[in-house]
């Protein structure tokens, strides 16, 4: 049963209430990250129904993904309006096309084929082309882009060139011809594809005014979520859906448009008020997700890179300052991130509430290896670890077979030869797509060979193949209760308490492929999305080189003007600030607030005078090193430096007291309490 109108508004902030109560004219909502846009949108629908402004069966809420549509339906059920239609663009369009097509054209709508890959291959064969699977995937990307951009095959080459689009191994005229043949293949098979759903429905409504009027009469109230991701075809369909109606509402954030390569554009959102001068513009600025420190950083990035979004105002308790950590090499970076994740876990953050976000998939193997070595459970978003990727499995198998034939050849040279046969080239392919991702994975395999030779000069192919076999077999099993590893694209719409945003150097973020201002702006939006995934703890890292040894990488331009760690605010005169929680304690030495996990363990700033005996700390470190070598794990897996310092300072007398020190935990207490307490007792003369 639907709640009373006053109850529906009671839990909303003033801006959300304005969204929920503005009817009779267009409404555009610029909703910053974490500002409760879905809450505002669903309460608008429920309030409209409760007050009689909306008929529940006449409302259509549209979004982009099945997951988002399911979330809308779930929330609407909780608000007592389960009969409201909440669908993706394609689902809503397909339903209409299937229903009205027979009436308009005297036949059923052709079946929607899920064999796009085979149809693209057939189209290429008709032109005597033999693209590999990666190139075929990129061709399908171009087919989709052309369709959502209303580009016919004959115009593709010219318009794709002006848009900076490329497909490896094919020129744009060849791609345009493949697009034309693809349409012929579909016609021969009597089917349409996923992208045709929107085109067919648009044509149906544009060519049949009476049907368009019937659709508009059925759905008189439209609400569109994630409006910044609308492409030209979707906007055309929306225009036909709402016709001359004035009671539509769109919601989005221009700073979170990260799918421009697929045709999305924020211009429909940012230009909405110009198109509808009588529209009400509402800006949601109250951030209920992230701490003030994370929000301040996000706002700085938005201002510095001119993202055109709202200035967020955090509604959350204070947290630690985000850290920006330069590293000598990618290896050091991965190890530092693993240590940071362990530290957050010891401070009480669950593994599943932490994430490592990177720009491209090829960055993941070093972090997978570092987390595996540190015994940190993890899951790769999308379910595919580095050694499970098809191209990596193929490379490992081919290298293993080559090692059986001639394993004495130099590892790096042999690896280059094998990978070249699999499609690797010295120069990366132009464009962003599956071909680029495959190249990056193969390049990562070559980098592993170079690393093995760096550690073991003179290593041959047999030695490298053996090392690959060990790494493949020891691949850390993915865990549902693990740290999430994800690309920035894959992280959109998600959030974690602790986020490590890695690889923030020029050439990686932004990518070296980002040639023009529009592409660089897209990279800036990705960086912003990564920052705003964090609720509380944020670590941003970059490395000066891949291996170390005087690298000349530069930090990302997006870090310009961002301080790594401002000085703590001075305490009020006459008294130290009072901590409000375990996450907002104060330094036992100076009384100023502490912020990082390490400082909370120590109960002091790392640069304040320590209160422990150096010999005690040295004995604890030596003991930890011995245990780490015995177990073949990094020393910080046993106890971090901060935990050992806290033990040396507090000098617990029994297991119960040791358990009270942050970073110890019940399991570690059971394993190590006897040895640790023995060291402390001997130092006390016991």
C-alpha positions in Angstrom: 0.0 0.0 0.0 1.3 3.4 -0.9 2.3 5.8 1.9 0.7 9.1 2.6 2.2 12.0 0.6 3.7 13.7 3.7 5.4 10.4 4.6 6.9 10.1 1.2 8.5 13.6 1.5 9.6 13.3 5.1 12.8 11.5 4.3 13.9 13.7 1.4 16.2 16.7 1.5 14.9 20.1 0.1 16.3 19.5 -3.4 15.0 15.9 -3.5 11.6 17.2 -2.4 11.7 19.7 -5.3 12.3 16.8 -7.7 9.4 14.8 -6.1 6.9 17.7 -6.2 7.5 19.5 -9.5 4.8 18.5 -12.1 3.2 20.0 -15.2 6.4 21.0 -16.9 9.8 19.4 -17.8 12.2 18.8 -15.0 16.0 18.2 -15.4 18.0 17.0 -12.5 21.7 17.4 -12.4 22.6 14.8 -9.7 26.1 14.6 -8.4 27.7 11.3 -7.4 26.2 9.9 -4.2 23.4 12.5 -4.0 20.4 10.0 -3.9 19.2 10.5 -7.5 17.4 7.1 -7.6 15.7 7.9 -4.3 14.5 11.3 -5.6 13.3 9.7 -8.9 11.4 6.9 -7.3 9.8 9.2 -4.7 8.7 11.5 -7.4 6.8 8.7 -9.0 5.3 7.5 -5.7 4.4 11.0 -4.7 2.8 11.7 -8.1 0.7 8.5 -7.7 -0.2 9.2 -4.1 -1.4 12.7 -4.9 -3.3 11.7 -8.0 -1.0 13.6 -10.4 0.2 10.3 -11.9 -1.7 7.2 -12.9 0.6 4.4 -12.0 -0.1 2.5 -15.1 0.7 5.6 -17.2 4.3 6.0 -15.9 7.3 4.7 -17.8 10.7 4.9 -16.0 13.6 4.2 -18.4 17.2 3.4 -17.7 20.2 1.7 -19.4 21.0 -1.6 -17.7 18.9 -4.5 -16.5 20.5 -4.2 -13.1 19.4 -0.5 -12.8 15.9 -1.3 -14.1 15.6 -4.0 -11.4 16.7 -1.6 -8.7 14.0 0.9 -9.8 11.3 -1.8 -9.7 12.5 -3.0 -6.3 12.3 0.5 -4.8 9.0 1.2 -6.4 7.5 -1.9 -4.9 8.8 -0.8 -1.5 7.1 2.5 -2.0 3.8 0.8 -2.9 3.7 1.4 -6.6 4.6 -2.0 -8.2 2.4 -1.4 -11.3 4.8 1.3 -12.6 6.8 0.1 -15.6 10.5 0.4 -15.1 12.5 -0.9 -18.1 15.6 -0.5 -20.1 15.4 1.4 -23.4 15.7 -1.8 -25.4 13.1 -3.7 -23.3 10.5 -0.9 -23.6 11.2 -0.5 -27.3 11.0 -4.2 -28.1 7.7 -4.6 -26.3 6.2 -1.8 -28.3 7.6 -2.9 -31.6 6.4 -6.5 -31.2 2.9 -5.4 -30.3 2.4 -2.7 -33.0 4.5 -4.1 -35.9 1.8 -6.5 -37.2 -0.8 -3.6 -37.2 1.6 -1.3 -39.1 3.2 -3.6 -41.6 1.1 -6.8 -41.7 3.8 -9.1 -40.4 5.4 -9.9 -37.1 8.6 -8.1 -36.1 11.6 -10.2 -37.3 13.3 -12.2 -34.6 16.2 -10.6 -32.7 19.3 -12.6 -33.4 22.0 -13.1 -30.8 24.5 -14.3 -33.4 26.0 -10.9 -34.2 29.5 -12.4 -34.2 28.8 -15.0 -36.9 26.9 -12.4 -39.0 29.9 -10.0 -38.8 32.2 -12.9 -39.8 29.9 -13.7 -42.8 29.9 -10.1 -43.8 33.7 -10.0 -43.8 34.0 -13.2 -45.8 31.7 -11.8 -48.5 34.4 -9.1 -49.0 37.2 -11.7 -49.0 38.4 -10.4 -45.6 39.6 -12.7 -42.8 39.7 -10.7 -39.6 40.5 -12.5 -36.4 38.1 -12.7 -33.5 39.4 -9.6 -31.8 39.0 -7.6 -35.0 35.5 -9.0 -35.4 34.6 -7.7 -31.9 35.9 -4.3 -32.9 33.8 -4.4 -36.1 30.7 -5.1 -34.0 31.6 -2.1 -31.9 31.7 0.1 -35.0 28.4 -1.4 -36.2 26.8 -0.4 -33.0 28.3 3.1 -33.0 27.2 3.7 -36.5 23.6 2.7 -35.7 23.3 4.7 -32.5 24.8 7.7 -34.3 22.3 7.4 -37.2 25.2 6.8 -39.7 24.5 4.7 -42.8 27.3 2.5 -44.2 28.0 4.8 -47.2 28.8 7.7 -44.9 30.7 5.7 -42.3 34.3 6.3 -43.5 34.0 10.0 -43.7 32.2 10.5 -40.4 34.3 7.9 -38.5 37.5 9.7 -39.6 36.3 13.0 -38.2 35.3 11.2 -35.0 38.8 9.7 -34.7 37.6 6.1 -34.9 39.9 3.3 -36.0 39.9 -0.5 -36.4 43.2 -2.2 -36.3 44.2 -4.0 -39.6 41.4 -2.4 -41.6 41.0 1.0 -43.2 37.7 2.9 -42.7 36.4 2.3 -46.2 36.8 -1.4 -45.6 34.9 -1.1 -42.3 32.1 0.8 -44.1 31.8 -1.9 -46.6 31.6 -4.5 -43.9 28.8 -2.6 -42.3 26.9 -2.6 -45.6 27.4 -6.4 -46.0 26.3 -6.9 -42.4 22.9 -5.4 -43.2 22.7 -7.8 -46.2 23.5 -10.8 -44.0 20.7 -9.9 -41.6 18.2 -9.4 -44.4 19.2 -12.8 -45.9 18.6 -14.5 -42.6 15.4 -12.5 -41.9 16.5 -11.2 -38.5 17.4 -8.0 -36.7 20.0 -7.5 -34.1 20.0 -5.8 -30.6 20.8 -2.4 -32.0 18.0 -2.6 -34.5 15.4 -2.7 -31.8 15.6 1.0 -31.2 15.8 1.8 -34.9 12.8 -0.3 -35.7 10.7 1.2 -32.9 11.8 4.7 -33.9 10.8 4.1 -37.5 7.5 2.5 -36.4 6.5 5.5 -34.4 7.8 8.1 -36.9 5.9 6.5 -39.8 2.6 5.8 -38.0 1.2 8.8 -36.2 -1.8 7.0 -34.8 0.4 4.3 -33.2 2.7 7.0 -31.8 -0.3 8.8 -30.3 -1.5 5.5 -28.8 1.9 4.9 -27.1 1.9 8.5 -25.8 -1.6 8.0 -24.5 -0.5 4.9 -22.7 2.6 6.3 -21.1 1.9 10.0 -20.3 4.6 10.4 -17.8 8.2 9.6 -18.6 11.2 9.5 -16.2 14.7 8.9 -17.6 17.6 7.9 -15.4 21.3 8.2 -16.3 20.3 10.7 -19.0 23.9 11.7 -19.6 24.4 8.3 -21.4 21.7 8.9 -24.0 22.9 8.5 -27.6 21.3 10.1 -30.7 18.9 7.1 -31.5 17.7 7.0 -27.9 17.1 10.7 -27.9 15.0 10.4 -31.2 13.0 7.6 -29.5 12.4 9.8 -26.4 11.2 12.6 -28.6 8.6 10.3 -30.2 7.6 8.9 -26.8 6.9 12.3 -25.2 5.7 14.2 -28.3 4.1 17.4 -27.2 3.9 16.3 -23.6 5.4 18.5 -20.9 5.5 16.3 -17.9 8.8 14.5 -18.3 11.7 14.3 -16.0 15.4 13.4 -16.8 18.2 12.7 -14.3 21.9 12.5 -14.8 25.4 13.8 -14.1 27.6 15.2 -17.0 30.7 14.2 -15.0 29.8 10.6 -15.3 29.5 10.3 -19.1 32.2 7.6 -19.7 30.8 5.8 -22.7 31.3 8.4 -25.4 33.1 5.8 -27.5 29.8 4.0 -27.8 27.9 7.1 -28.8 26.8 8.5 -25.4 26.9 12.3 -25.1 26.2 14.6 -22.1 25.0 17.3 -24.5 21.3 16.1 -24.2 21.5 16.6 -20.5 23.5 19.9 -20.4 21.4 21.3 -23.2 18.0 20.3 -21.8 17.1 23.6 -20.3 18.0 25.4 -23.5 15.7 23.1 -25.4 12.9 23.5 -22.9 13.1 27.0 -21.5 10.3 26.5 -19.1 12.0 23.5 -17.5 12.7 23.3 -13.8 16.4 22.7 -13.2 17.2 21.0 -9.9 20.7 20.3 -8.7 21.3 17.6 -6.1 24.5 18.5 -4.3 24.2 16.7 -0.9 26.5 13.7 -1.1 25.4 10.9 1.2 28.1 8.5 0.1 31.6 10.0 0.6 33.4 11.7 3.5 34.1 15.4 3.3 37.8 14.7 2.5 36.9 12.5 -0.5 34.3 15.0 -1.7 36.8 17.9 -1.4 39.2 16.0 -3.7 36.4 15.2 -6.2 35.4 18.8 -6.3 38.9 19.9 -6.9 39.3 17.5 -9.8 35.9 18.6 -11.2 37.0 22.3 -11.1 40.5 21.7 -12.4 39.3 19.6 -15.4 36.0 21.6 -16.0 33.7 18.7 -15.8 30.6 20.9 -15.6 29.0 19.0 -12.7 27.7 20.2 -9.4 29.9 21.1 -6.4 29.2 18.3 -3.9 28.5 18.9 -0.2 29.3 15.8 2.0 26.7 14.8 4.5 29.0 12.1 6.0 31.2 12.1 9.1 34.8 13.2 8.6 37.3 10.6 7.5 41.0 10.3 6.7 42.6 12.5 4.0 43.0 10.8 0.7 46.6 9.8 0.0 48.5 10.3 -3.2 51.5 7.9 -3.3 54.3 8.1 -5.9 56.1 4.8 -6.3 59.5 3.9 -7.9 58.1 1.1 -10.0 54.9 -0.8 -10.8 56.1 -3.6 -8.5 56.5 -1.2 -5.6 53.1 0.2 -6.4 51.4 -3.2 -6.3 53.1 -4.1 -3.1 52.2 -0.7 -1.5 48.6 -1.2 -2.5 48.5 -4.7 -1.0 50.0 -3.4 2.3 47.4 -0.6 2.3 44.5 -3.0 1.8 45.8 -5.2 4.6 46.0 -2.2 6.8 42.4 -1.2 6.1 41.3 -4.8 6.8 43.1 -4.7 10.1 41.4 -1.5 10.9 38.0 -3.2 10.4 37.2 -2.8 6.7 36.0 -6.1 5.2 37.8 -7.4 2.1 34.6 -7.1 0.0 34.3 -3.4 1.0 37.6 -2.6 -0.7 38.5 -2.1 -4.3 41.5 -1.6 -6.7 40.5 0.4 -9.7 42.6 0.7 -12.9 42.3 2.2 -16.4 42.8 -1.0 -18.5 42.6 -4.7 -17.9 46.3 -5.2 -18.6 47.2 -3.5 -15.3 45.6 -6.2 -13.3 48.2 -9.1 -13.3 50.7 -7.2 -11.0 48.0 -6.5 -8.5 46.6 -10.0 -8.7 50.1 -11.3 -8.0 50.7 -8.9 -5.1 47.4 -9.7 -3.5 47.9 -13.4 -3.9 51.4 -13.2 -2.3 49.9 -11.2 0.6 47.2 -13.8 0.9 44.5 -11.2 0.3 41.3 -12.7 -1.3 40.1 -10.9 -4.4 37.7 -11.0 -7.2 38.1 -9.6 -10.7 35.0 -7.7 -11.8 33.7 -9.7 -14.8 34.9 -12.9 -13.2 38.1 -13.3 -15.3 41.5 -13.2 -13.8 44.6 -12.5 -15.9 45.6 -16.1 -16.5 42.0 -17.0 -17.4 41.8 -14.5 -20.3 41.5 -16.4 -23.6 44.5 -14.7 -25.2 46.7 -15.3 -22.1 45.7 -19.0 -22.0 46.6 -19.3 -25.7 49.9 -17.5 -25.1 50.8 -19.8 -22.2 49.9 -22.9 -24.1 51.9 -21.8 -27.2 54.9 -20.8 -25.2 54.9 -24.1 -23.3 54.8 -26.1 -26.6 57.6 -24.0 -28.0 59.7 -24.6 -24.9 59.3 -28.4 -25.4 60.7 -28.0 -28.9 63.6 -25.6 -28.2 63.7 -24.5 -24.6 67.3 -23.2 -24.7 66.7 -20.1 -26.7 66.7 -16.7 -24.9 63.4 -16.2 -23.1 62.6 -12.7 -24.2 63.5 -13.2 -27.9 61.6 -16.4 -28.0 58.6 -14.9 -26.3 58.5 -12.0 -28.8 58.6 -14.5 -31.7 55.7 -16.6 -30.2 53.6 -13.6 -29.3 54.1 -12.0 -32.7 52.5 -15.1 -34.3 49.5 -14.6 -32.0 49.0 -11.0 -33.0 51.4 -8.9 -30.8 53.2 -6.1 -32.5 56.0 -3.7 -31.3 53.7 -0.8 -31.7 50.3 -1.0 -30.1 47.2 -0.9 -32.3 45.4 2.4 -32.7 41.9 2.7 -31.3 40.3 1.4 -28.2 38.6 -1.9 -28.4 39.0 -5.7 -28.0 42.1 -5.6 -30.3 43.7 -3.1 -28.0 42.8 -5.2 -24.9 44.2 -8.4 -26.5 47.4 -6.6 -27.4 47.8 -5.3 -23.8 47.4 -8.8 -22.4 50.0 -10.2 -24.7 52.3 -7.2 -23.9 51.8 -8.1 -20.2 53.0 -11.7 -20.9 56.1 -10.3 -22.6 56.7 -8.0 -19.7 56.6 -11.1 -17.4 59.4 -12.6 -19.6 61.4 -9.4 -19.3 60.9 -9.5 -15.5 62.1 -13.1 -15.2 65.2 -12.3 -17.2 65.8 -9.2 -15.1 65.8 -11.3 -12.0 67.6 -14.3 -13.5 69.9 -13.1 -16.3 70.4 -15.6 -19.1 67.0 -17.3 -18.4 65.9 -19.3 -21.4 62.4 -20.1 -22.8 62.2 -23.3 -20.8 62.8 -21.4 -17.5 60.2 -18.8 -18.5 57.7 -21.5 -19.5 58.2 -23.2 -16.1 57.7 -19.9 -14.3 54.5 -19.3 -16.3 53.3 -22.8 -15.3 53.9 -22.1 -11.6 52.2 -18.7 -11.8 49.2 -20.2 -13.6 48.8 -23.0 -11.2 49.3 -20.8 -8.2 46.8 -18.2 -9.5 44.9 -16.9 -6.5 41.4 -18.3 -6.5 38.7 -15.7 -6.9 36.7 -15.1 -3.7 33.2 -13.7 -3.3 34.5 -12.1 0.0 37.5 -10.5 -1.6 38.8 -7.2 -2.7 37.3 -6.1 -6.0 39.7 -5.5 -8.9 38.0 -3.6 -11.7 38.5 -1.2 -14.6 37.1 2.3 -14.0 34.4 1.7 -16.6 33.3 -1.5 -14.7 33.2 0.4 -11.4 30.5 2.9 -12.4 27.5 2.7 -10.2 29.3 0.8 -7.4 30.9 2.0 -4.2 33.3 0.8 -1.5 34.6 2.0 1.9 38.2 1.9 0.8 39.3 2.4 -2.8 42.8 2.3 -4.3 42.9 4.2 -7.7 46.1 3.0 -9.3 48.2 3.9 -12.3 47.6 7.7 -12.2 50.4 8.6 -14.5 50.6 10.2 -17.9 50.1 7.6 -20.6 47.9 5.5 -18.5 45.4 7.9 -17.0 44.9 9.7 -19.3 45.7 7.0 -21.9 48.3 7.9 -24.5 45.5 7.2 -27.0 43.5 10.2 -25.8 44.5 12.5 -28.6 42.1 15.4 -28.6 40.4 17.6 -25.9 37.2 15.5 -26.0 39.0 12.3 -25.4 41.1 13.8 -22.6 37.9 15.1 -21.0 36.5 11.6 -21.1 39.6 10.4 -19.2 39.1 13.1 -16.6 35.5 11.9 -16.1 36.8 8.4 -15.6 39.2 9.7 -12.9 36.4 11.5 -11.3 34.2 8.4 -11.3 37.0 6.5 -9.7 37.4 9.0 -6.8 33.7 9.1 -6.1 33.5 5.3 -5.7 35.1 5.7 -2.3 33.0 6.2 0.8 35.8 6.9 3.2 39.4 5.8 2.5 41.1 6.7 -0.8 44.6 5.9 -2.0 45.8 7.2 -5.4 49.0 5.8 -6.7 51.3 6.2 -9.7 54.7 4.8 -10.6 57.8 6.4 -12.1 58.7 3.4 -14.2 57.5 -0.1 -14.9 60.5 -1.8 -13.3 62.3 1.0 -11.4 65.8 2.3 -12.1 65.3 5.9 -13.0 62.0 5.9 -14.8 60.8 9.2 -16.3 57.0 8.8 -16.0 55.1 11.9 -14.9 52.1 12.0 -12.6 48.8 12.4 -14.3 47.8 15.9 -15.2 44.6 15.3 -13.3 46.7 15.4 -10.1 47.9 18.9 -10.8 47.0 21.3 -7.9 45.9 18.5 -5.6 47.7 18.3 -2.2 48.6 14.8 -1.0 47.9 15.5 2.6 47.0 18.8 4.1 48.3 19.5 7.6 45.9 18.6 10.4 43.7 21.4 11.6 44.9 22.9 14.9 43.1 21.8 18.1 41.0 24.3 20.0 42.9 26.2 22.5 42.9 24.7 26.0 41.8 21.2 25.1 42.4 18.4 22.7 39.6 17.5 20.3 37.3 14.8 21.5 37.2 11.7 19.3 33.7 10.8 18.1 34.6 7.2 17.0 37.4 4.8 16.5 37.9 6.4 13.1 38.3 9.9 14.5 40.8 9.4 17.3 43.5 11.8 18.4 47.3 11.7 18.8 48.4 10.6 22.3 51.5 12.9 21.9 50.2 16.2 20.4 46.4 15.8 20.7 45.6 16.6 17.1 43.4 14.3 15.1 44.9 11.2 13.5 43.6 10.0 10.2 45.3 7.0 8.6 44.9 3.4 9.7 48.5 3.3 10.8 48.1 6.4 13.0 45.0 5.0 14.6 46.9 1.9 15.5 49.7 3.9 17.0 47.4 6.4 18.6 49.8 9.1 17.4 51.1 10.7 14.2 53.9 8.8 12.6 56.2 11.8 12.9 55.4 12.4 16.6 57.9 11.2 19.2 57.5 7.4 19.6 56.9 6.0 23.0 58.5 2.6 22.5 61.9 1.1 23.1 63.9 0.8 19.9 65.4 -2.5 20.9 62.0 -4.0 21.6 60.8 -2.9 18.2 63.9 -4.3 16.5 63.4 -7.7 18.2 59.8 -7.8 17.1 60.8 -6.9 13.5 63.5 -9.6 13.5 61.0 -12.2 14.8 58.4 -11.2 12.1 61.1 -11.5 9.4 61.9 -15.1 10.5 58.2 -16.1 10.5 57.6 -14.4 7.1 60.6 -16.3 5.5 59.4 -19.6 7.1 55.9 -19.1 5.6 57.1 -17.6 2.3 54.9 -14.5 2.6 55.7 -10.7 2.8 56.5 -9.6 6.3 53.5 -7.2 6.5 51.2 -10.2 6.2 52.3 -11.3 9.7 52.0 -7.8 11.3 52.3 -4.4 9.7 55.0 -2.0 10.9 52.3 0.1 12.6 51.0 -2.9 14.5 54.4 -3.8 15.8 55.0 -0.3 16.9 51.7 -0.3 18.7 52.6 -3.6 20.4 56.0 -2.1 21.4 54.4 1.0 22.8 51.5 -0.6 24.7 53.5 -3.7 25.9 50.5 -6.0 26.5 50.9 -8.4 29.4 48.6 -11.2 28.2 46.7 -12.5 25.1 43.6 -10.5 26.0 45.5 -7.2 26.0 47.3 -8.1 22.8 44.0 -8.8 21.1 42.9 -5.3 22.0 45.6 -3.8 19.7 44.2 -2.8 16.2 45.7 -5.1 13.6 46.1 -8.2 15.7 42.8 -10.0 15.4 41.8 -13.3 17.0 43.5 -15.6 14.5 46.8 -13.8 14.7 46.6 -13.6 18.4 46.2 -17.4 18.6 49.1 -17.9 16.2 51.6 -15.4 17.5 50.7 -14.3 21.1 53.0 -16.8 22.8 56.1 -15.6 20.8 55.2 -11.9 21.0 54.5 -11.9 24.7 57.7 -13.9 25.3 59.7 -11.1 23.5 58.0 -8.4 25.6 58.5 -10.3 28.8 62.2 -10.8 28.2 62.6 -7.1 27.5 60.9 -6.4 30.9 63.3 -8.8 32.6 60.6 -11.5 33.0 
